[in-house]
């Protein structure tokens, strides 16, 4: 199961992707605000911490991609770690 941030009908949502499985869909319906989009042919939930934490509680294996901002932050930290101090002899 994978999640991504989307805009649907002008509102930011969390798209929930998984191979078709009626049991998963039934569990997903327990998340407040979970809906099926006929247009995008996917499930989505509100873009909120509470909705995501509820989803994570139901499906601990859910994946969520890092944002570009997070990746840049990690890269900057790695550069700091890998830059060894230079000393002149």
FENTA-V587995 format. One record per residue. N is the residue number from 1. RES is the residue in one letter. SS is DSSP state (h for helix, s for strand, l for the rest). PHI is phi as a letter, one per 30 degrees, with the letter a starting at -180 (999 if undefined). D_LAST is the distance of its C-alpha to the last C-alpha in Angstrom with 1 decimal. Layout:
n=[N	N]
res=[RES	RES]
ss=[SS	SS]
phi=[PHI	PHI]
d_last=[D_LAST	D_LAST]
This chain:
n=[1	2	3	4	5	6	7	8	9	10	11	12	13	14	15	16	17	18	19	20	21	22	23	24	25	26	27	28	29	30	31	32	33	34	35	36	37	38	39	40	41	42	43	44	45	46	47	48	49	50	51	52	53	54	55	56	57	58	59	60	61	62	63	64	65	66	67	68	69	70	71	72	73	74	75	76	77	78	79	80	81	82	83	84	85	86	87	88	89]
res=[X	X	X	X	X	X	X	X	X	X	X	X	X	X	X	X	X	X	X	X	X	X	X	X	X	X	X	X	X	X	X	X	X	X	X	X	X	X	X	X	X	X	X	X	X	X	X	X	X	X	X	X	X	X	X	X	X	X	X	X	X	X	X	X	X	X	X	X	X	X	X	X	X	X	X	X	X	X	X	X	X	X	X	X	X	X	X	X	X]
ss=[l	s	s	s	s	s	s	s	l	l	s	s	s	s	s	s	s	l	l	l	l	h	h	h	h	h	h	h	l	l	l	l	l	l	s	s	s	l	l	l	l	s	s	s	s	s	l	l	h	h	h	h	h	h	h	h	h	h	l	l	l	l	s	s	l	l	l	h	h	h	h	h	h	h	h	h	h	h	h	h	h	h	l	l	l	l	l	l	l]
phi=[999	b	b	b	d	b	c	b	h	i	b	d	b	c	d	c	c	a	d	e	a	d	d	d	d	d	d	d	d	d	d	e	i	d	b	c	c	d	d	c	h	a	d	b	b	e	d	b	d	d	d	d	d	d	d	d	d	d	b	e	d	e	c	b	d	d	d	e	d	d	d	d	d	d	e	d	d	d	d	d	d	d	d	d	d	c	b	c	c]
d_last=[55.3	53.0	53.0	52.0	52.4	55.2	57.5	61.2	64.0	61.7	60.3	56.9	57.6	55.9	57.1	57.7	57.7	59.1	61.4	65.0	66.1	69.0	67.8	64.5	66.3	68.6	65.8	64.0	67.1	66.6	63.6	65.0	65.1	64.5	66.3	66.8	66.3	68.9	67.2	63.7	65.2	62.8	62.7	60.9	60.4	59.7	56.1	55.7	53.9	57.2	58.4	55.1	55.0	58.6	57.8	54.9	57.3	59.8	57.2	54.0	52.7	52.8	49.7	48.3	45.7	42.6	42.8	40.5	39.3	38.3	36.5	34.4	33.7	32.6	30.4	28.6	28.1	26.7	24.2	23.0	22.8	21.1	18.3	15.4	13.1	9.8	6.6	3.8	0.0]
